[in-house]
Amino acid sequence: MGTIVTISGLPIDIEKVVSYALEQTTYNSNLVQCGIMARSAEFDALANATGTTVNMPFWKDLEGDSEVLPTDGSTKLSTTDIGTGLDKAAINHRGKAFKVNDLVQELAKVQANDPNADPMAVIASRIGAYWDGEYQKILLSILKGAFAATSMADLVLDITAGTSAADRTANADTLIDAEGKLGDRGSQLQAIMMHSATERKLRKDDLIDYIKPSEGGKPLAYYGDKRVIVNDELPVEEITEGQSPNQTTKTVYTTYLFGAGAVALGEGTPDYPALETDREALAGNDILISRRKNLIHPRGIKFKGSPSGVSPTNAEFATGTNWERAYQPKHIKVVQFKHLLA
């Protein structure tokens, strides 16, 4: 039996709510199900580190040409050391408090014509979905900053200056060019995240298929063999070019292509309460506080910033000077694709 607390007259099993919410964000999330995010015991351990960042050392690929074997009995094969590198991830400490006023609770019962209606019960049941959305916001802030780093230029395809619609929009040809940013590893890309306007454009071009999962459920969208994730939090930028009176404005959309396990996900076990209740008696408010300690990190892109607080804000994540490529470009399983719709 978990720790039971009563809030707004509702008994809440703290451990059960925390466990269910964590399952929603780490196992039922679209990012995890399509393979973009990968959680492991190793990443969980890293998320439990102290401080604002944690080192993620890695082995580089073996290098050097093979040699013809010597036959004179004295000549030796030359030796090459295996190289090492250092990736670095930020540790996130995030929290959100939700409140329900006593009067609001009473009104909810009247409006629902249900004496057991309780807004706090709804809040408790939706915490996991809330954090799922927050994880995507954090990831998009990270990707915005990471791809603004000068060392990431080889993994960016920007076609917004194209002379014709076919040259500057997302279509079958330009998406192949985006895959080409990973060279012979482009075929390993297995998911694509796009704005709903981009998805509609590709759907009108008859490039989106819907496949029903073998275990049943709602059909899933695919572009070719890539799972499609639609997210309107992706950047949409209005860029003005030229001088008045000949100025033109174009709307730039950002799409990301991902390989399996492109993003590491680690869930820490913080010293502070993951879920906590409070009461503001004078204001008549019941409060439910949810906290997370985690690691959300695109593999091979080092965070080198110095956060102003205990962990980076989304604005600090989105700053290009806080990032630096650690892996060779083809080993980073993310491509940024900037395009227009027409």
N, C-alpha and C positions, 0 to 999 in steps of 0.2 A: 504494500500500500504506500503510495506517495504521500507527500506533505499536502494536506488539505487545508485550504484557506477559504474564507467566505468573503465575497465581495459583491455588493449590490444584492445581498441575500442569496447569491449563487455559490455553491461549493465548487471550488476549482482544485483539481489535482495538479499541483505545480509540475511535478516530474512528467506526468502524462502529456500535459500541454506542450512542454519544452520538447519532449521526444517526438511528438506528432509534428510540431512546427519544423523541427530540424529535418525530419523525413521528407516533408514537402519541398524543402529547398535543396536538399542534397541528393535525393533519389527520384523525386517526381518532377523536378524542374526540367523544362524543355532543354536547357543547356546541357544538363547531365544526360538526359535520355538520348539526345542526338550525338553525344560523344564529345562535344566541345570542351566541357569541363570534366575533369577526372579527379575524383577524390580517392585518397589512399591513406593508409596508416602513416606512411612517411610524411605526407603533407599535413596530416593532423598533428603529428609531433612537431613539425616546423611551426605550425600555427600556435603552438603552446610556448614558443620561445618568449623570452622577456625582451624588452626594448621595442623600438619602432620598426626595425627591419631584421631580417634573418638571411644568412648566407645560404646559397644553394650551389655548392660546387658541382662540377660535372666533368666527365672525361671527354676529350675531343676525339674525333675519328682518327684511326691509324693513318699515317702518311708515309710517303716515300715509295720509290719504284722498287719492284722486286729485282733481284740480281741472279745472274747465272751462277749456279753452284760451282765453287772452285774444285779443282781436281789435283792440285799439287800438294795437298796435305798440310800446307802452312798458311795459305791465304784465308782470311776470316771474312765472313759476311759482316758488313757494316751494321751498326745498331742504331735504332732511332727510339728515343723515349716517347712514351705516350703523353700527349699534352693534356693539361688541365685548364679549366677556366672557372670563372666565378659569376654566377647569376645571383641576384639579390632581390628579395621580395619584401613588401611592406606588410606589417601586421595591422589588421583592422580591428579597432575597438569601436563598435557602433551600438547605439541604443535608441529606443523610441518609446515614449510614454503616451498612452491613450486614456482618456477620461470619459466618464459618464456622470452627468448631473442627476441628482435625485429626482428633480422635476421632469427631466427628459425621460427618465425610466418610467415614471408614472404615466406620462403622456403616451409612451410607446405601448403600454398595456391597453390603454383606452383605444388608441388608433388600430391596434391589431385585434382588439376585442379578445384578448388572451391574457388572463391574469398572470401567466408564467412568462410572458414575453420579456426578454432581458437583453438590452443592447450589449452588455458586457459579455454575454455568452457568444454573441455574434463576433465580437472583437477577438475573444480567445480562440474561436474556431478559424479565424482568418489571419492569424499572425504569420503562419508559414507562407501563405500566399503573398503577404506584405513583404516579407524578407526575400522571397523569390524575385519580386520586382526590384527591390533595392540592390540585390546582387547584380542584376542586369544593368542597373544604372551605374554601379561602381565599375563594372567591367567596361562599359562604354566610355566612362571617364578615363579609365586606364588606357584603353585603346586610342582614344583621341590624343592623349599626351604622348604615348609611346610612338605613334606614327608621325608625330610632329618632330621627333628627334631626327637630327640630320643623318645619323647613322642608319636610319630605317628607310632611306630613300629607295633602295633597291626593291622594297616590298610594297611600294605604292604605285598604282596605276591611275593617273589623272588624265581623263580624256575630255575634260570640259572645254578645251580650246579647239575641239574638232570643227572642221569647216562644214560638215553636213550632219544631219540628224543621225545617220548610221554611224558616223565617226564618234559622236559625243554622247550617245545614249547606251543604256544597258540593253544588250541584245545578245544573240547567240555568238556572234563573232567577237564582240568586245569582252564578253565573259570568258571566252577561251583565252584572250590576251591576258586577262587578270590571272587565270590559272597559270599562265606561262611565266608569271613572276617567280614561281617556284621551280621553273625548269623541268627536269625529269621527275621531280617529286610533285608536280601539279596534280597528278592523278590521285594523290593521297588526300586531297581536299574532299571533305564529305558533308559539309554543312555550309549554308549561306544565310547570313542575317541581313535583312533588308527592310526598308521603310515600306509601309503599306502602299504608298503611291508607286513605288518601284514594283512591288508585287502585282499590283493591278495592271501596270504596263506590260509586264511579262505574261500575265494571264491573258490579256487581250491579244498578245502575240502568239498565244497557244504554246507557251514554253513551260507552263506549270502543270504538273500531273498530280492527281490525288490518289493515293494508294491506301487501301484499308489494311490496318495491321492484322497479322495472322491471328492474334489473340482477340480480335474484335475491337470495337470502339470507333471513334470518329476518324475518317480518312485523314491522312497526313499529307501535307504539300511537299512536293519534290521538284527541284529543277534538275533535270537529268537524274543522276544518281546522288544528288545532294539534298539533304533535308533542308527545307526552307523554314526559317524562323522570322516572323514578322514583328517588328518592334518600332513604334513611332517615336521612341526616345533617340533613335539614330539622328545624327546631325542633318539639318536642312539649312543651308546657308544661302542668303541672298547676297550676291556679289555684283557690284556696279563697276562697269568698265567704260572707258572713254571719257571725253569731256563734253559738257553741255554745249550745244543742244543735242549732241549726238550720243549721249550716254545710253547704254543698254544695261539691263539687269538680267542676270541669269540665276536660276535656282539650282544649287549644287547638292546632290544627294550622296551619301556615303553608304557603301555596302561592304560587308566583310565576308571573306571566305575562310573557312577553318578546316584544319585537319584534326584527326582524332587526338584527344588529350592535349590540345593546344593550350589550354588554360588549366593550371593547377588549382585545386580547391582543397583547402584544409580547414577543418573545424576544430577550434581550440576549446579547452574546458577552462573558462576564466575563474579567477578567484572570487570575483563578484557574482551576485546572483544573476542567472540567466533570465529568470522571470520573477517579478516581485510585485506586491500590491502595496498601495498606500491609500490614505484617506485624508482629504482636505475637509474637515468637519465644518468649518465656518463657511466655506463656499458650497458645501453639499456635493462634493465630487468624490467618486470612487475612481481610483487610478490603477491601471495595469501597465507595468514597465517591462519591456523586453530588451535584452542585451545580447550582443553577439561578439565573439572574438574569432576572427577567421583570417584566412589567407586566400586571396583571389589574384592569380598572377599568370600572365602570359609567359610561357616557358621561353627562356632565352633572351628576354628584354629586361635589363637590369634597372631597378629603381635606385636612383642615386640622390634623391632629394633629401632635404632636411625639414620634416614636417614641423609646423608651428605648434602642434599639439601632440598628444600621445600617439596619434596615427594620422595619416594624410586625410585631408578633406577631398571631396570630389574635384574641387578646383585645383588642388595641388596635384592630384593624379593627372589632370588634364593639361598640365604644363609640360611642354616638350623638353625643356632643359632638365627636367627631373628624371629623364630616361636615357638609356644608352644600350645599343645592341650588344649582347654577350655572345650569342651563337653566330655561326656562319648563316647568311641569309636563307639558304635553302633548308636549314634545319629548324627555322622558325615557322610554325604551322599556321600562320595568319597572313592574309593579304588584304590590304585596304584598296578599295576601288571607288573612285570619285567620278561621278557622271551626271549628266542631265537627263531629263525625261523626254525632251524633244529638241 
